[in-house]
Amino acid sequence: IAASDESICTSWLRDVAALDPSADEISRREAVAWLIETLHGTWNIIKHGLFVNDCVYNDCSTFPVGYEQALWLTIEKNSLQDWLPEKAGAYDATERNIVSIIAEKNEAFDLAAALAGEVDKCENAAFKPEFLGYLRRYFSANVLYIKGFRVHATLFAVLRFALENKSADTPLGAVKVSEALAKAFEEIDAVISEYRRFYAETDLPHSFYQLLNADKLECFRNDARRLAMARLGWMPR
């Protein structure tokens, strides 16, 4: 049975008692329209955050814990090339493609932050304050989630480029790979710390902490550092 966006959102808002019973019909309709528009904005965030060139870059929506696991997930398990031959190069370790992957992750984060900002600014009187608080917590957590994939996928992409070229001195965009690696490690370290603070300071459903998982990011970071040092002679600064 086909259902419209409006009927789905209206049903959900009714089921969770999100609307103030005293709100007039116009405010209710405006609230539903705003929610539809907001939720429509989430797909581009997921598409660019958890995918790379339309191919899955995640392990059941969580972070791969090692370089080889990430490589297997991207090149073999989640490759689209059997269905779309043009996707065979989705993870190619060319400078142009690696720079494009990093840009895609930055775009996903910017979109997530912008959408969370719009949710923060929502003042529709038809929504109960506790429902708006719920939305703000979830959209804020999504920014952290996408930030994790940004730093994870960026480190993977830079390291793969370096390993394929067997050098940390190769140019990558406007910098050398060694500089890009240093920045990628610094950024993933910062997000690991941010996730640990999030765990200590919040009390949300368990699924949040499964997704915003500092231990998984740390495992990947440690494995990437080991490979960079052993195979490239790269040293942390």
ZAGUBA-290721 format. One line per field, with one value per residue: residue number from 1; x, y, z of N, C-alpha, C in turn. Coordinates in steps of 0.05 Angstrom, whole numbers. Layout:
% ZAGUBA-290721
num	c(NUM_...)
n.u	c(X_...)
n.v	c(Y_...)
n.w	c(Z_...)
ca.u	c(X_...)
ca.v	c(Y_...)
ca.w	c(Z_...)
c.u	c(X_...)
c.v	c(Y_...)
c.w	c(Z_...)
% end
This chain:
% ZAGUBA-290721
num	c(1_2_3_4_5_6_7_8_9_10_11_12_13_14_15_16_17_18_19_20_21_22_23_24_25_26_27_28_29_30_31_32_33_34_35_36_37_38_39_40_41_42_43_44_45_46_47_48_49_50_51_52_53_54_55_56_57_58_59_60_61_62_63_64_65_66_67_68_69_70_71_72_73_74_75_76_77_78_79_80_81_82_83_84_85_86_87_88_89_90_91_92_93_94_95_96_97_98_99_100_101_102_103_104_105_106_107_108_109_110_111_112_113_114_115_116_117_118_119_120_121_122_123_124_125_126_127_128_129_130_131_132_133_134_135_136_137_138_139_140_141_142_143_144_145_146_147_148_149_150_151_152_153_154_155_156_157_158_159_160_161_162_163_164_165_166_167_168_169_170_171_172_173_174_175_176_177_178_179_180_181_182_183_184_185_186_187_188_189_190_191_192_193_194_195_196_197_198_199_200_201_202_203_204_205_206_207_208_209_210_211_212_213_214_215_216_217_218_219_220_221_222_223_224_225_226_227_228_229_230_231_232_233_234_235_236_237)
n.u	c(17_14_41_40_92_73_31_59_95_58_31_73_86_39_39_82_65_81_62_34_-29_-60_-45_-59_-89_-61_-9_4_5_47_88_91_106_156_184_184_215_263_278_284_332_370_387_427_469_480_491_538_570_573_583_625_635_585_589_587_617_628_619_566_542_578_647_700_752_805_858_862_813_779_797_782_727_714_738_724_678_636_637_611_620_606_554_551_596_626_636_680_726_717_745_796_866_885_912_874_825_830_833_782_751_763_742_688_675_684_644_598_601_596_544_516_526_503_449_436_442_398_356_365_349_295_231_177_114_79_104_119_162_195_198_224_273_289_296_338_380_388_401_446_480_485_518_567_573_578_624_660_662_683_736_756_750_781_832_840_839_882_925_921_933_986_1010_1002_1033_1081_1108_1117_1127_1104_1067_1002_947_953_993_1046_1044_1061_1049_994_981_997_961_913_918_920_869_835_851_830_775_767_777_734_691_697_687_634_610_619_590_537_471_444_406_433_448_470_521_544_550_577_633_688_728_730_746_796_823_827_857_905_922_929_970_1011_1020_1035_1083_1114_1115_1123_1159_1143_1137_1104_1090)
n.v	c(-24_42_99_166_216_254_227_187_216_245_203_182_226_229_179_183_224_278_328_389_387_433_461_496_478_497_506_454_429_457_440_385_390_415_374_333_357_363_310_290_313_281_237_250_260_211_182_206_202_148_119_109_140_118_66_19_39_16_-26_-60_-11_7_24_-1_-42_-48_-37_-76_-101_-59_-51_-100_-98_-55_-65_-117_-144_-104_-82_-53_-69_-115_-106_-55_-38_9_24_-2_26_55_58_68_81_130_197_236_210_197_248_265_229_246_297_285_262_307_339_311_316_372_378_349_379_428_413_396_445_472_443_456_509_507_529_516_522_480_433_395_416_376_339_368_373_320_311_347_324_276_292_322_281_253_286_278_223_223_253_217_178_211_221_170_147_183_176_123_128_163_133_87_108_123_72_45_75_68_105_160_210_226_273_296_324_389_380_339_267_251_295_297_248_258_298_269_230_262_284_239_222_265_258_208_222_257_223_191_228_239_190_189_233_230_199_157_114_47_37_84_86_41_57_106_93_93_55_23_60_72_23_18_64_51_6_29_65_29_4_48_63_16_2_48_78_121_169_189_258)
n.w	c(0_-19_13_32_43_79_106_132_166_196_222_253_286_314_340_376_406_395_382_406_437_436_392_331_267_223_243_256_206_184_217_204_150_156_183_144_103_131_144_92_80_103_74_35_69_94_47_28_72_94_50_-7_-67_-81_-63_-9_51_105_163_174_187_224_245_207_236_223_175_133_138_123_71_47_54_21_-30_-44_-15_-14_-65_-124_-175_-203_-217_-236_-279_-284_-233_-216_-207_-161_-113_-129_-122_-142_-146_-158_-147_-93_-69_-84_-54_-1_-3_-10_40_73_54_70_126_131_112_150_197_183_177_229_254_232_256_309_307_300_316_316_342_347_359_416_470_491_449_410_437_436_381_372_403_375_323_333_353_306_276_302_290_234_231_252_211_172_189_193_141_113_134_119_62_51_72_40_-10_0_11_-36_-70_-46_-15_29_14_-32_-71_-51_-71_-47_-12_17_23_74_106_100_123_176_191_185_225_270_269_274_325_355_348_371_425_431_425_471_511_499_511_566_584_569_568_533_488_479_427_406_427_406_353_355_367_404_414_368_330_352_348_292_282_309_279_229_240_254_204_173_197_194_139_110_136_163_216_275_289)
ca.u	c(0_30_36_54_110_57_16_79_104_35_26_95_83_16_46_100_53_100_49_18_-57_-72_-35_-79_-85_-40_17_8_13_74_106_94_121_184_196_189_238_287_285_294_360_388_398_453_489_487_503_566_585_577_589_646_627_561_595_586_642_622_614_539_539_599_673_720_772_832_862_856_784_767_804_766_699_710_746_711_651_616_641_587_629_592_528_557_624_639_643_704_746_707_765_823_884_897_911_849_803_834_825_753_739_766_723_662_672_681_617_579_603_585_515_505_527_483_422_433_437_370_340_369_335_266_215_149_100_63_120_124_190_210_202_246_297_295_307_364_400_393_415_473_495_491_541_590_574_590_652_676_667_701_765_763_753_803_857_842_845_910_943_921_949_1015_1019_1002_1056_1104_1123_1103_1136_1089_1047_973_935_971_1013_1058_1029_1069_1034_966_979_999_936_892_921_912_839_822_856_812_748_767_773_707_672_700_673_606_602_620_573_510_457_426_403_458_456_487_549_553_557_598_649_716_746_734_763_823_834_834_880_930_931_939_996_1030_1027_1050_1110_1128_1117_1129_1179_1131_1138_1086_1104)
ca.v	c(0_67_119_192_226_268_208_173_234_251_180_180_247_222_156_191_247_299_354_401_385_459_474_498_460_508_501_425_423_469_422_361_397_419_349_320_370_357_282_287_322_261_216_259_258_182_174_216_195_119_107_122_137_102_39_18_40_11_-54_-59_17_14_29_-23_-39_-51_-29_-98_-105_-37_-57_-123_-89_-37_-75_-143_-150_-83_-71_-54_-72_-137_-96_-30_-40_35_27_-17_45_72_61_70_97_152_222_250_196_200_276_266_215_263_319_274_260_334_349_297_328_398_375_340_401_448_403_397_473_478_431_473_534_502_540_512_519_456_412_396_422_351_327_383_365_293_315_360_305_256_305_328_256_246_301_263_198_228_262_193_167_229_218_142_143_200_162_99_137_173_110_69_122_121_45_38_89_59_129_181_236_232_295_289_350_411_373_313_246_251_316_288_227_270_311_249_218_282_287_215_224_284_247_187_235_268_200_183_248_235_166_195_255_227_175_153_86_33_38_107_80_21_71_126_74_102_32_15_80_69_-1_25_83_37_-11_47_75_7_1_72_62_-8_-1_73_91_145_171_210_282)
ca.w	c(0_-21_34_27_65_98_122_149_187_213_238_272_306_331_357_397_420_391_377_427_431_433_367_310_244_206_256_254_179_181_232_188_126_164_189_119_90_147_140_65_79_116_56_24_90_95_21_25_96_98_24_-23_-95_-81_-53_20_66_134_171_187_197_244_234_204_258_214_147_115_138_107_43_39_52_-1_-56_-50_-5_-21_-91_-142_-203_-217_-226_-250_-285_-281_-205_-210_-198_-139_-92_-141_-106_-157_-131_-163_-134_-64_-63_-86_-31_22_-7_-5_69_84_47_87_152_129_109_176_216_174_183_258_260_225_276_333_304_297_337_310_368_347_371_445_475_495_423_397_450_426_354_374_412_354_300_343_353_278_267_312_275_207_236_255_185_157_197_187_112_104_141_101_35_50_76_17_-31_7_9_-65_-82_-31_-7_44_3_-57_-68_-51_-71_-43_8_14_37_102_119_100_144_203_196_188_251_290_268_286_354_367_348_392_451_432_430_499_527_493_527_595_591_559_576_510_482_474_398_402_434_386_329_361_383_406_414_340_317_363_336_265_283_316_257_208_249_252_176_163_208_184_110_97_152_173_245_286_295)
c.u	c(18_22_52_73_94_42_35_87_82_30_48_92_60_24_64_90_71_88_33_-12_-71_-64_-57_-71_-63_-13_24_18_41_95_112_111_151_198_203_214_264_296_295_324_380_401_425_475_499_501_532_583_592_582_612_640_604_565_597_614_634_618_588_535_559_626_689_742_800_834_854_826_770_772_786_736_694_716_731_682_630_620_616_595_616_565_532_587_639_647_668_726_738_727_794_840_899_894_884_826_806_825_795_740_740_745_694_656_669_653_596_578_590_554_503_504_506_455_417_428_409_351_341_352_305_251_185_134_83_78_122_154_207_216_225_273_307_308_334_386_407_409_443_491_502_514_567_594_587_618_670_682_685_730_774_769_776_830_861_851_873_930_944_937_978_1025_1021_1026_1082_1121_1105_1110_1122_1070_1018_958_957_993_1026_1042_1036_1054_1005_962_979_973_913_894_913_881_825_827_836_784_746_763_745_686_673_685_642_595_600_598_544_498_436_424_429_467_473_516_561_563_579_618_679_735_751_751_792_837_844_858_906_940_942_966_1018_1039_1043_1079_1126_1134_1125_1152_1169_1131_1119_1102_1096)
c.v	c(25_86_144_199_239_249_194_191_241_228_177_201_241_199_164_216_271_327_363_399_411_473_474_482_471_502_471_418_434_451_397_367_402_393_333_331_363_329_276_294_302_242_225_257_229_173_182_209_166_104_122_118_117_73_40_20_39_-19_-55_-32_24_16_3_-20_-43_-43_-51_-104_-84_-42_-79_-114_-72_-49_-101_-144_-129_-70_-74_-61_-95_-128_-71_-29_-14_40_11_1_62_77_62_89_117_178_235_236_199_228_278_252_232_286_309_271_287_345_336_310_356_397_367_363_422_439_404_426_482_467_447_498_531_513_536_505_493_433_416_401_396_336_342_377_338_296_327_341_285_268_313_304_248_261_287_237_202_238_238_180_184_223_189_138_160_186_138_107_146_151_92_82_119_93_36_51_83_83_148_209_244_255_284_315_372_404_346_293_246_272_309_266_239_283_291_235_237_285_262_214_242_273_224_200_247_246_191_203_245_211_173_215_252_201_170_123_73_35_62_100_57_35_91_112_82_79_23_35_77_45_4_44_69_19_6_58_54_4_24_72_39_-8_25_88_118_146_193_235_292)
c.w	c(0_1_28_50_87_117_141_172_206_232_260_294_325_350_380_412_419_389_401_420_425_407_346_285_226_217_254_226_173_194_216_163_133_169_163_105_105_143_112_63_90_96_44_44_93_70_19_50_99_72_11_-53_-98_-71_-22_32_96_138_188_201_219_230_230_225_249_184_128_115_120_78_32_35_27_-28_-64_-41_-15_-48_-108_-171_-218_-228_-243_-256_-281_-252_-197_-200_-175_-118_-103_-125_-123_-140_-134_-148_-103_-55_-64_-63_-6_21_-1_25_83_78_65_115_152_127_136_196_209_181_213_267_254_246_302_332_302_321_332_336_369_360_401_449_478_469_408_410_441_398_355_383_390_331_308_343_324_267_277_297_248_210_239_228_168_164_190_158_101_110_123_73_32_53_52_-6_-25_3_-20_-79_-68_-22_9_34_-23_-52_-68_-48_-67_-23_2_31_67_118_121_121_172_210_201_215_273_292_280_316_367_368_368_419_453_437_459_517_523_510_556_603_583_570_555_506_473_445_392_406_418_361_333_380_382_403_385_325_326_351_308_265_290_294_234_215_246_223_165_173_196_155_96_112_162_204_254_293_323)
% end
